[in-house]
């Protein structure tokens, strides 16, 4: 009889962020329309452009531009709580982000305060 051990998902990192108006527009000043775009822009603002609002934590995961490029897939594979997507796209909201490593790949869960 072969036995298999289930491997639990691993929380890599979590952080809080304040999604302000600066996070709702890309570098070409185009309005972002998807939650993953806003999360990616928020992290680019923090790590690349030095734009932080009160309530923005610094994370290690999205310090890497490569990891920011993965945000779309990771959010698609994760969970955005209830009305969080709409609130996130409107801005002026605090979000809590969890970055997970799972057997099926890395993913992100997002909730709003």
Buried (B, 14 or more C-beta within 10 A) or exposed (E): EEEEEEEEEEEBBBBEBBBBEBBBBBEEEEEBEBBBBBBBBBBBBBBBEEBBBEBBBEBEBBEEEEBBEBBBBBBEBBBBBEEBBEBBBEBEBBBBBBBBBEEEEBBBBBBBE
